[in-house]
Amino acid sequence: MILQSEQIAAYVKYYLIYEELNWKIWSMRILSPSEKQDKSQDKQPAKESSPVMMSFGTISLGDQIDENGQIKESKNSFSSNLADLYVDIEIKNGVKGSLIYLSLQHLDSGSSIPAKATIEENGDTMLTSVFSPPASGWPKGDYKLVVTTSSGLSKVIDFNQSE
């Protein structure tokens, strides 16, 4: 894109990200005319060095884990005798040191339980979190789990706890 006034023309460089089956503008930069002249030199290294963006893979909820600490069966509805709620979060192209924030929200009461985790290594990884019930047990009703990264990526999983 070119921005033009009576005295000068400037170019806008867009950085895009493919997220949740859509292209989104990650950032944009206005280039001076002198930067435009170096476009051919700038373009080649950017292609080689542009990182693959972090994204979520599968996010699973369950009430039991296997001997490896993975959820045995993914569910979105739980019985009234639910003890601990396990969450497995698959991270693709994770960046070491990035934070993952979780918020388990009970929609009827408006209450929430926060949690966070840090990605330990670059690359694909699996994070596991456990939410333990309140002293009076899990309130029945509808819930949502909001998972957000420190870079702004977000995903919401709806589920319920029935009688």
C-alpha positions in Angstrom: 0.0 0.0 0.0 1.3 3.5 -0.7 0.4 6.6 1.4 0.9 9.8 -0.6 0.8 13.5 0.3 1.7 16.4 -2.0 5.4 16.2 -0.9 6.2 12.6 -0.3 5.1 9.0 -0.8 5.5 6.3 1.9 4.9 2.6 1.7 3.1 0.5 4.3 4.5 -3.0 5.0 2.0 -5.5 6.6 3.0 -8.5 8.7 0.3 -11.1 8.6 -0.5 -14.1 10.8 -2.7 -17.1 9.9 -4.8 -17.8 13.0 -8.1 -19.8 13.4 -8.5 -20.3 9.6 -8.2 -16.5 8.9 -5.4 -14.1 7.9 -5.0 -11.3 10.5 -2.8 -8.2 10.5 -0.1 -8.9 13.1 1.5 -5.4 12.7 2.3 -2.8 10.1 5.1 -0.4 9.5 5.3 2.8 7.5 8.5 2.8 5.4 10.3 6.0 4.3 11.1 6.3 0.6 14.7 5.4 1.3 13.6 2.1 2.9 11.5 1.4 -0.2 14.7 1.5 -2.4 16.2 -1.2 -0.2 13.1 -3.4 -0.7 14.8 -6.1 -2.6 17.5 -6.5 0.0 15.0 -6.4 2.9 12.6 -8.9 1.3 14.9 -11.9 1.0 16.2 -12.1 4.6 12.7 -11.5 5.9 11.4 -14.6 4.2 14.2 -16.8 5.6 14.0 -15.4 9.1 10.3 -14.9 9.6 9.3 -17.3 12.4 6.3 -19.6 12.3 3.9 -18.2 14.8 2.9 -19.9 18.0 -0.6 -21.5 17.9 -2.9 -23.8 19.8 -3.4 -27.4 18.8 -5.9 -29.5 20.6 -7.2 -28.4 24.0 -8.7 -31.3 26.0 -10.7 -31.5 29.2 -11.0 -34.7 31.3 -11.6 -36.2 34.7 -8.9 -38.9 34.6 -5.3 -39.1 33.4 -3.2 -42.1 32.4 0.2 -43.2 33.7 1.9 -40.6 31.4 -0.2 -37.7 32.8 -2.3 -37.4 29.7 -6.1 -37.2 29.7 -7.7 -40.6 29.1 -10.9 -39.3 27.5 -11.6 -35.8 26.4 -15.1 -34.6 27.5 -17.2 -31.4 27.5 -19.8 -32.6 30.0 -19.0 -33.9 33.5 -21.0 -35.6 36.3 -21.8 -34.1 39.7 -19.1 -36.3 41.4 -16.3 -34.6 39.4 -13.1 -34.4 41.5 -10.1 -32.8 39.7 -10.5 -31.3 36.2 -7.5 -31.9 34.0 -6.6 -29.7 31.0 -4.1 -30.7 28.3 -3.0 -27.8 26.0 -1.1 -28.6 22.8 1.1 -25.7 21.8 2.6 -25.6 18.3 5.8 -23.5 17.7 6.0 -22.5 21.3 8.4 -19.8 22.3 10.5 -20.4 25.5 9.5 -18.1 28.3 6.0 -17.4 26.9 3.2 -17.4 29.4 0.0 -19.3 29.1 -2.9 -17.9 31.2 -6.0 -20.0 32.0 -9.2 -18.9 33.5 -11.8 -21.4 34.5 -15.1 -19.6 34.7 -18.5 -20.7 36.1 -20.9 -18.7 34.0 -23.9 -18.8 36.4 -22.1 -17.4 39.4 -19.5 -15.3 37.6 -16.7 -16.9 39.6 -13.3 -17.8 38.1 -10.2 -19.7 39.0 -7.0 -18.4 37.4 -3.8 -20.3 36.5 -0.7 -19.8 34.4 2.1 -21.8 33.0 5.4 -21.0 31.3 6.7 -22.6 28.1 10.0 -24.2 29.0 11.4 -24.9 25.5 11.0 -23.7 21.9 8.9 -25.9 19.6 5.9 -28.0 20.0 4.9 -28.9 23.6 2.0 -30.2 25.7 1.1 -28.3 28.9 -1.1 -29.9 31.6 -3.0 -28.1 34.3 -5.3 -29.4 37.1 -8.2 -27.5 38.7 -9.3 -28.9 42.0 -12.9 -28.4 43.2 -13.9 -25.8 45.8 -14.5 -27.2 49.4 -18.3 -27.3 48.6 -17.7 -29.1 45.3 -18.1 -27.9 41.7 -21.2 -25.8 41.2 -23.5 -27.3 38.6 -24.0 -25.4 35.4 -22.2 -24.0 32.4 -18.5 -23.3 32.4 -15.9 -21.9 30.0 -12.1 -22.3 30.0 -10.3 -19.3 28.5 -6.7 -20.0 27.4 -4.6 -17.0 26.4 -0.9 -16.5 25.6 1.3 -13.5 26.5 1.4 -12.7 22.8 -2.5 -12.4 22.7 -3.5 -15.7 21.1 -6.7 -16.9 22.8 -9.1 -19.9 22.7 -12.3 -20.6 24.6 -13.7 -24.1 25.5 -17.3 -24.4 26.7 -18.4 -27.3 28.9 -20.9 -28.1 31.7 -21.2 -29.9 34.9 -24.6 -31.7 35.2 -26.4 -33.3 38.1 
